Amino acid sequence: MSKSYFDILSTTSRAHDMAHIAESNRIFASRAAVHENERDPSVQALVDFVREPRNEFLRIYIGRMLDTANETAPLNIKTPDDFFRQLDNALHSYPQYDAAFILALPFYAAMQPFMANPYGYYFFTNAQVRPYFAAILRAYHDKLAQPASLIYLDDSYGNWLSAEARGILKLDESVYDPAQPHGGFTSWNDFFIRPFRDIAVSRPIAPALSPQDIVSPVDGMVWMISRQVQEAAAFDIKGEQYYLTDLLDAPAGSPSIAPFIDGLAIQILLLPFNYHRWHAPVSGRVTQVKTVPGLFFAAPTPEEDYAVSFPFLSHVNTRTIVFIEADNPRIGNIAMVFVGLTEVSSCQATVAAGDRVALGGEIGHYAFGGSTCCILFEKANIAALHVVQKGGADDPAPTQVLVRQTIASAL
């Protein structure tokens, strides 16, 4: 599968933009309007907050967000009540298999028409609004853990266990039982974070791996490599650069930042069909694990294409950071920033500070949707990279990496 995040999330392609608009309209039409007392409580809480007299500016943002979106797109969502209905409908939408993966990200499809204009940007990035979207996505994740979320998880044509999907997802390598209803999965989330039957077979560590070699913590596509990571931004602007104070959510001069100043960063992107468990890139000791609450459905600026914004999103989205001190001092310290994109707001480490990890051992997983991982190294300790930066708008053949595959070597 060569399809990249640029293909799926780019708003520079009119065809892709119209596909997202069509899906947003379909979600809007999927359920009739419901009374306020029938809305999900998480959505109604946002409605009640926006309606408070002191929040007139939020009501203005929403109104102008809708007006601006409707000036450029044939949307059926035209009023604030329509927008809140759409949020509630998205909560009742389950991921569907789709070769273009537009149907696989229903919340993103529902919100995408409003993210790419100035007023949507102001609304989604508002600090007071953020906790309400966090609660809405928690409610969505809870629904994806229920048996009702299995609706598209069967072998019917066009569903997740169909012959086409099984081939793309390589389901036969996963813990999966075609003789059981829904493949033996108990929920969508159970399917999404499915393990391999035998990871040593599906994702083998190179038999000749040296003590200086570092393996990938995730499956995905290499999006960006930065060879001189900065401690902090001179201004509060984040483009195609990484700034440690924001990325690692720590003050300048912090001991957790110091090893990575002027260091090396590799950003890997995951799609919904990728394996979504995390594995240790080295053997060593976990020195710190922390989860940073962040934004949801925020683009870097109203004018910038979402698909080129991943460095920005790594600084501001919800993320879990795992720091490991390698047993081999020639490797030194590694930090992995596991970032939630679109629907993902749950990045779950299964290790804690003080734990020992073995090379290639499991250390956590994402919950659902698209995701990205930014890996930080001490640059002075890295002798060679075994991956190259690819996968942007002009690259039809993105560089794919597999979890537990060698990506770098220390001196």
GUTI-818711 format. One record per residue (C-alpha): residue number from 1; x, y, z. Coordinates in steps of 0.02 Angstrom, whole numbers, plus 32768, in hexadecimal, padded with zeros to 4 digits. Example, Ala and Ser with C-alpha at 12.3 -4.5 7.8 and 13.67 -1.06 7.14 Angstrom:
BEGIN
NODE   i   px   py   pz
NODE   1 8267 7F1F 8186
NODE   2 82AC 7FCB 8165
//
This chain:
BEGIN
NODE   i   px   py   pz
NODE   1 8000 8000 8000
NODE   2 8055 809F 7FC4
NODE   3 7FCA 8118 7FF4
NODE   4 800D 819E 8067
NODE   5 7FC2 8214 80E6
NODE   6 7FD6 829D 8063
NODE   7 7F61 823C 7FF1
NODE   8 7EDF 8227 8079
NODE   9 7EE5 82CA 80DB
NODE  10 7F1C 834A 805B
NODE  11 7EA3 83D8 803A
NODE  12 7F05 8415 7FA2
NODE  13 7EB4 838F 7F37
NODE  14 7E07 83C8 7F01
NODE  15 7DCF 8315 7EE4
NODE  16 7E03 82E0 7F93
NODE  17 7DB7 837D 7FDD
NODE  18 7D10 8358 7F88
NODE  19 7D17 82A4 7FC4
NODE  20 7D27 82DF 8078
NODE  21 7C97 8359 805F
NODE  22 7C2A 82CF 8017
NODE  23 7C52 8260 80AC
NODE  24 7C2E 82EE 8126
NODE  25 7B85 8307 80D2
NODE  26 7B63 824C 80DA
NODE  27 7B86 824A 8195
NODE  28 7B13 82E0 81AB
NODE  29 7A86 8283 8151
NODE  30 7AA5 81DE 81AC
NODE  31 7A37 820B 8241
NODE  32 79A2 827D 8254
NODE  33 79AF 8312 82C7
NODE  34 7996 82E2 837D
NODE  35 7957 8345 8411
NODE  36 79DA 8390 8484
NODE  37 79B7 8312 850C
NODE  38 79DF 8287 848F
NODE  39 7A8A 82CA 8460
NODE  40 7B22 8277 84A8
NODE  41 7B4A 82CE 854E
NODE  42 7BF9 82FA 8511
NODE  43 7BB2 8359 847C
NODE  44 7B2A 83AC 84E4
NODE  45 7BAD 83E8 8560
NODE  46 7C06 8444 84D1
NODE  47 7B60 848D 8496
NODE  48 7B38 84CC 8546
NODE  49 7BE5 8518 8558
NODE  50 7BDC 8573 84B1
NODE  51 7B31 85B8 84DE
NODE  52 7B6E 860A 857E
NODE  53 7B5D 86C9 856E
NODE  54 7C17 86E4 858B
NODE  55 7C42 8678 84F2
NODE  56 7BFD 86E7 846B
NODE  57 7CA6 86E2 8413
NODE  58 7C96 8624 8400
NODE  59 7BEA 8636 83B5
NODE  60 7C32 86B5 833A
NODE  61 7CBF 863D 830C
NODE  62 7C44 85AF 82EC
NODE  63 7BCF 861B 8284
NODE  64 7C5B 8661 8218
NODE  65 7CAF 85B6 820D
NODE  66 7C0F 8571 81C1
NODE  67 7BF5 8606 814E
NODE  68 7CA9 85FC 810E
NODE  69 7C9F 8540 80F2
NODE  70 7BFB 8552 8092
NODE  71 7C45 85D7 8021
NODE  72 7CBC 8558 7FD5
NODE  73 7C65 84B0 7FED
NODE  74 7BB8 8465 7FCE
NODE  75 7B9A 843E 8086
NODE  76 7AF8 840E 80D9
NODE  77 7B39 844C 8181
NODE  78 7B08 8504 8183
NODE  79 7AD2 8535 8233
NODE  80 7B1B 851D 82E2
NODE  81 7A92 849E 8306
NODE  82 7AC8 8440 8269
NODE  83 7B7D 8441 82A5
NODE  84 7B51 83F8 834E
NODE  85 7AE1 8377 82F9
NODE  86 7B77 8349 828D
NODE  87 7BE4 8331 8328
NODE  88 7B60 82C0 8373
NODE  89 7B4F 825F 82D0
NODE  90 7C0C 8248 82C8
NODE  91 7C04 81FA 8375
NODE  92 7B8B 8179 832E
NODE  93 7BF5 8154 8293
NODE  94 7C67 80BE 828C
NODE  95 7D02 80AB 821F
NODE  96 7CDE 8058 8178
NODE  97 7D5B 8003 8108
NODE  98 7D88 806E 8073
NODE  99 7E1D 8061 7FFE
NODE 100 7E31 811F 8009
NODE 101 7E1B 8118 80C7
NODE 102 7DA3 81AD 80C7
NODE 103 7D19 8141 8112
NODE 104 7D96 80FB 818F
NODE 105 7DA5 81A5 81E5
NODE 106 7CF0 81DD 81FE
NODE 107 7D14 8262 8280
NODE 108 7D99 82B1 8213
NODE 109 7D25 82AC 817D
NODE 110 7C9B 82FF 81E4
NODE 111 7D0D 838B 8222
NODE 112 7D83 83A3 818E
NODE 113 7D18 8424 8131
NODE 114 7D22 8498 81C8
NODE 115 7DDB 8483 81F4
NODE 116 7E1F 84DC 815C
NODE 117 7DDC 858C 8179
NODE 118 7E13 8613 81F5
NODE 119 7D7A 8609 8265
NODE 120 7D81 854B 8271
NODE 121 7E37 855C 829F
NODE 122 7E0C 85D7 832C
NODE 123 7D81 8566 836B
NODE 124 7DE1 84C1 836B
NODE 125 7E7D 850C 83B8
NODE 126 7E21 856A 8442
NODE 127 7E64 8531 84EC
NODE 128 7DB6 8537 853B
NODE 129 7D6C 84C9 84B3
NODE 130 7DF5 8445 84B9
NODE 131 7DB5 83E7 8553
NODE 132 7D0A 83D4 8504
NODE 133 7D53 8385 8468
NODE 134 7DBC 8315 84D7
NODE 135 7D1C 82DA 852C
NODE 136 7CC5 82C0 8484
NODE 137 7D55 8255 8444
NODE 138 7D59 81F2 84E8
NODE 139 7CA1 81CD 84CC
NODE 140 7CC9 8197 841B
NODE 141 7D55 8124 8455
NODE 142 7CDC 80D8 84D4
NODE 143 7C62 80B3 8446
NODE 144 7CED 8062 83E2
NODE 145 7D0A 7FEC 8473
NODE 146 7C55 7FAE 8470
NODE 147 7C0E 7F1B 840C
NODE 148 7BA6 7F93 83A0
NODE 149 7C4B 7FCF 8352
NODE 150 7C5A 7F26 82FA
NODE 151 7BD8 7F5A 8278
NODE 152 7C55 7F60 81E7
NODE 153 7CC6 7ED7 8229
NODE 154 7C92 7E42 81C0
NODE 155 7CC4 7DF1 811C
NODE 156 7C3B 7E42 80B2
NODE 157 7C78 7E9B 8017
NODE 158 7CC0 7F45 8046
NODE 159 7CD1 7F20 80FF
NODE 160 7D6C 7F0F 816B
NODE 161 7D77 7E50 8160
NODE 162 7D52 7E47 80A4
NODE 163 7DCF 7DF3 8031
NODE 164 7E11 7E9B 7FF4
NODE 165 7E27 7EE1 80A4
NODE 166 7E76 7E3F 80E5
NODE 167 7EFA 7E4D 805E
NODE 168 7F23 7F03 807F
NODE 169 7F21 7EEF 813B
NODE 170 7F7C 7E46 8134
NODE 171 7F00 7E07 81B3
NODE 172 7F3D 7D54 81A6
NODE 173 7FD9 7D8D 8204
NODE 174 7F6E 7DD1 8294
NODE 175 7F15 7D7F 8325
NODE 176 7E76 7D64 82C2
NODE 177 7DFB 7CD2 82B1
NODE 178 7D95 7CD4 820F
NODE 179 7D27 7C48 8254
NODE 180 7CE8 7CB9 82E0
NODE 181 7C68 7D45 82CE
NODE 182 7CC3 7DE9 82AA
NODE 183 7D67 7D88 829E
NODE 184 7D64 7D6B 835A
NODE 185 7D77 7E26 8380
NODE 186 7D0C 7E6D 840B
NODE 187 7D08 7F23 83D0
NODE 188 7D51 7F99 834F
NODE 189 7DDB 7FCA 83C9
NODE 190 7E04 7F13 83E4
NODE 191 7E18 7F00 8327
NODE 192 7E7A 7FA1 8315
NODE 193 7F03 7F74 8391
NODE 194 7F09 7EBC 835E
NODE 195 7FB3 7E6B 837F
NODE 196 8011 7DFB 8306
NODE 197 7FFF 7D3F 831A
NODE 198 80BC 7D35 8323
NODE 199 8117 7DDB 831F
NODE 200 81BD 7D82 830C
NODE 201 817E 7D42 8264
NODE 202 811E 7DDA 8228
NODE 203 8198 7E5E 8269
NODE 204 823D 7E04 8286
NODE 205 82D1 7E5F 82D0
NODE 206 8367 7E50 825B
NODE 207 83C9 7DB5 8293
NODE 208 846F 7E0F 827E
NODE 209 843A 7EA8 82E3
NODE 210 84CE 7EF9 8339
NODE 211 84C9 7F48 83E8
NODE 212 84D0 7FF3 8393
NODE 213 8434 7FD8 8328
NODE 214 838D 802E 834C
NODE 215 82E7 7FEB 830B
NODE 216 8246 8044 82DE
NODE 217 81C3 804E 8369
NODE 218 8133 8050 82EB
NODE 219 80F9 801E 823E
NODE 220 80E2 80B2 81CA
NODE 221 8128 812B 814B
NODE 222 81C0 819A 8164
NODE 223 817D 824B 8152
NODE 224 820B 82BA 818E
NODE 225 82BC 82B3 81D0
NODE 226 8306 8347 822E
NODE 227 83C0 8347 8253
NODE 228 83C6 83DD 82C7
NODE 229 8336 83E1 8342
NODE 230 8328 8488 839C
NODE 231 830C 84A2 8455
NODE 232 8286 8528 843F
NODE 233 8236 8592 83B9
NODE 234 826E 8647 83AE
NODE 235 81B7 8672 838E
NODE 236 8118 860F 83AC
NODE 237 811B 85CC 82FB
NODE 238 812F 8515 82CF
NODE 239 814E 84E9 821B
NODE 240 81B7 8459 81DC
NODE 241 8228 8459 8275
NODE 242 8223 8406 831F
NODE 243 8231 8468 83C2
NODE 244 8253 8403 845E
NODE 245 81FF 8474 84DE
NODE 246 8158 845D 8485
NODE 247 8171 83AE 8440
NODE 248 81A3 8366 84EA
NODE 249 813A 83E1 8550
NODE 250 81CD 8415 85BE
NODE 251 8223 84BB 85E6
NODE 252 82C6 84F1 8595
NODE 253 835A 84AC 85F6
NODE 254 82F8 8414 8631
NODE 255 835E 8374 8648
NODE 256 82E1 8317 85DB
NODE 257 8304 838E 854A
NODE 258 83C1 83A0 8559
NODE 259 83F6 82FD 8502
NODE 260 8393 8326 8465
NODE 261 83C9 83DA 8442
NODE 262 8411 83E2 8391
NODE 263 83E3 832B 8385
NODE 264 838D 82C0 8304
NODE 265 82D1 82A7 82E9
NODE 266 8278 8227 827B
NODE 267 81BC 8239 8263
NODE 268 8159 819F 822E
NODE 269 80A1 81A5 81FD
NODE 270 8022 8119 8212
NODE 271 7F81 80FB 81B2
NODE 272 7EE7 809E 81F2
NODE 273 7F21 7FFC 819D
NODE 274 7FCA 7FFE 81F7
NODE 275 7FF6 7F97 8290
NODE 276 7FD9 8010 8321
NODE 277 803E 7FC7 83B1
NODE 278 80E2 8015 83EA
NODE 279 8185 7FB8 8408
NODE 280 8228 7FE6 845D
NODE 281 82AE 8022 83E3
NODE 282 8339 7FEB 8459
NODE 283 8355 7F8A 84F7
NODE 284 835E 7FFB 858D
NODE 285 8305 8051 861D
NODE 286 826A 80BE 860F
NODE 287 8296 8161 8666
NODE 288 81F2 81BF 864E
NODE 289 8144 81AA 8603
NODE 290 80CB 8239 85F5
NODE 291 802C 8261 8596
NODE 292 8012 8314 855D
NODE 293 7F5E 834D 853E
NODE 294 7F51 83AA 8499
NODE 295 7EE5 83EA 840C
NODE 296 7E6E 838B 839B
NODE 297 7E43 83B1 82E5
NODE 298 7EBB 8445 82DF
NODE 299 7F1A 8474 8242
NODE 300 7FBD 84D7 8253
NODE 301 7F73 8572 8200
NODE 302 7ED2 8588 819F
NODE 303 7F36 8596 80FD
NODE 304 7FAC 8502 8113
NODE 305 7F7F 8457 80D0
NODE 306 7F58 83DB 815B
NODE 307 7FBF 8353 8109
NODE 308 8062 83B4 8119
NODE 309 8043 83E8 81CD
NODE 310 8082 8350 822D
NODE 311 8117 83A5 8280
NODE 312 80A0 842B 82C0
NODE 313 8022 83AA 82FD
NODE 314 80AC 834D 835A
NODE 315 80C2 83EA 83C5
NODE 316 800B 840E 83EC
NODE 317 7FA3 836E 83E1
NODE 318 7F83 82F1 846C
NODE 319 801E 8284 847C
NODE 320 8076 8207 84EC
NODE 321 8132 8216 8500
NODE 322 81A0 8182 8530
NODE 323 8256 81A2 855F
NODE 324 82D1 8110 855D
NODE 325 8386 810C 8594
NODE 326 83D8 8085 852A
NODE 327 8443 8001 857C
NODE 328 84C7 8026 84F9
NODE 329 8514 80CF 8528
NODE 330 8545 80E8 8471
NODE 331 848B 80FB 844B
NODE 332 8462 8166 84E2
NODE 333 83B2 81AD 84F8
NODE 334 831C 8199 8487
NODE 335 8274 81F1 8495
NODE 336 81DA 81B7 8436
NODE 337 8149 8230 8421
NODE 338 80AC 81CC 83F4
NODE 339 802F 824A 83AF
NODE 340 7F75 8238 838F
NODE 341 7F33 827A 82E9
NODE 342 7E7E 8296 82B4
NODE 343 7E13 821E 831C
NODE 344 7EA4 81E1 8387
NODE 345 7EAF 8231 8432
NODE 346 7EDF 8196 8494
NODE 347 7F97 8167 8492
NODE 348 7FB0 80E0 8514
NODE 349 805A 80AE 8559
NODE 350 8064 8005 85AD
NODE 351 810B 802B 8601
NODE 352 8138 80A2 868E
NODE 353 81D2 80FC 86CD
NODE 354 824F 807F 8714
NODE 355 8217 7FEE 86A5
NODE 356 8298 7F8F 8643
NODE 357 8270 7F6F 858B
NODE 358 82BC 7EF5 8511
NODE 359 82E2 7F20 845D
NODE 360 8241 7F09 83F9
NODE 361 81D3 7EED 8492
NODE 362 8125 7F3A 8497
NODE 363 8115 7FE0 84F4
NODE 364 8068 8024 84C6
NODE 365 7FE8 8047 843E
NODE 366 7F78 80C8 83ED
NODE 367 7EBC 80BB 83FE
NODE 368 7E73 80E6 8353
NODE 369 7E8F 8145 82B1
NODE 370 7F28 8192 8263
NODE 371 7FC2 81AD 82CD
NODE 372 8076 81E6 82C6
NODE 373 8114 81C3 8329
NODE 374 81A7 823B 8338
NODE 375 8248 81E6 8373
NODE 376 82D2 8251 83BF
NODE 377 8389 821C 83CA
NODE 378 8428 8267 840D
NODE 379 8473 829C 8367
NODE 380 8527 828A 839D
NODE 381 8505 81D1 83BE
NODE 382 84B8 81A6 8315
NODE 383 852F 8169 828F
NODE 384 84B4 8135 8206
NODE 385 83FE 813D 81D4
NODE 386 83B3 80AB 8176
NODE 387 8319 810D 813E
NODE 388 8304 81A7 80D2
NODE 389 8284 8232 80D4
NODE 390 81FB 8211 8055
NODE 391 8141 8213 8046
NODE 392 8118 82C9 8024
NODE 393 80A9 8313 7F9E
NODE 394 8125 82F4 7F11
NODE 395 815A 8245 7F43
NODE 396 80EC 81B9 7EFE
NODE 397 8150 8131 7F58
NODE 398 8157 8157 8012
NODE 399 81D9 80FD 807A
NODE 400 8181 807C 80E5
NODE 401 81CF 803B 8185
NODE 402 819C 7FA7 81EF
NODE 403 819D 7F9A 82AA
NODE 404 823D 7F45 82EA
NODE 405 8295 7F6B 8245
NODE 406 8340 7FBF 8256
NODE 407 8332 807A 8238
NODE 408 83D5 80BE 8281
NODE 409 847D 808B 82C8
NODE 410 84E5 80DC 8351
NODE 411 859E 8101 8348
//
